[in-house]
Amino acid sequence: MTISDINVDEALERVRQQLKEDQTVSPSLRAAIDVLMLLVKLMADRLATSSRNSSKPPSQDPNRQRRSRAKGERRPGGQPGHEGKTLAPVTDPDEVVKLRVDRRQLPKGRSYRPVGVETRQVQDIVIQAVVTEYQAEVLEDDQGQRYVAPFPEGVTRPIQYGPRLKAHVVYLSQYQLLPYARIRELLTSQCGLSLSTGTLFAFNQEAYQRAEAFAEWVIPALREAATVHADETGMQVGGKRYWLHSASNEALTWLAPHPKRGQEAMDAIGVLPFVRGVLVHDHWKPYYRYPDCRHALCNAHHLRELTAAWENDGQAWAKALHDLLLEMHRAVEVADG
């Protein structure tokens, strides 16, 4: 392990050799030096820890550098052997513009007949606010009684925001993780809409309330799933430390924040205690407190731990096992087509 151009392992080994050869060092001093060497090793290992060899997120990597492409390296875009995706035409374009031949430019004295068309398509987007006005007919009978045509469901105010705008705001906020200020700026500059932060928050609240029924459905579905992946990561809720717990498979994902990380939180969330299939996790001890399921360990975590074993501790077997796991993964992908 090298830190600031110093090979820590070699330096510690030299100290050990000197202590072994120097018989004048007292037992108490030798013990103190051993403790100091252990602390140096532990601190060096911590400094060498990153997202490549541990569960730390990339955002916490020390002195994280963004690598620039040097001259002579691969060009941007798909590389040799990469299966590219070609822009494909659609069968039902939204708009068709017919182009006519200007017959005034054609050679004179000949007759022309249509024999077909040559097509080209342009795929684009339209970003704009769309205002729909509903005009409900009002009838009045000969007795002065009025009858008003019903408005569509959800149209309850003289002016209001529509469901597509609300869904787009929730998508930008909760999936793309844009701050409210950035969302307001985007809607103002792109669509000419001026929404307050409180309005954006209200859209998220409405989405949360509408999603309550999903929780009633997804938790029992994950309990009965053949395979469930579980993990947890730190987060902030109102300035306090929380843990975001996840339970998922190839089709479903349930995320739940909780102030605790271990079994107390997992029991309260209510998925893992009822899993009877395969529970995939990172070997953290609390997961093993659920004995009624089979346990499988996450190979993504294995790869990071093996990286740490060969980079920090010089374990050659870890590098070989790391490469073997990747080769097995590639073989499975090829077999699956």
ABEGO torsion letter per residue (X at the ends): XBBGGBBAAAAAAAAAAAAAABAABBAAAAAAAAAAAAAAAAAAAAAABBAAABABBAAABBGBBBBBBBBGBBBBEBBBGBBBBBBBBBABBABBBBBBBBAAABBBGBBBBBAEBBBBBBBBBBBBBBBBBBBBBBBBBAAGBBBBBBBBBGBABABBBBAAAAAAAAAAAAAAGBBAAAAAAAAAAAAGBBBBAAAAAAAAAAAAAAAAAAAAAAAAAAAABABBBBBBBBBBBGGBBBBBBBBBBAABBBBBBBABABAAAAAAAGAAAABABBBBBAGBAAAAABAABBBBBBAAAAAAAAAAAAAAAGBAAAAAAAAAAAAAAAAAAAAAX
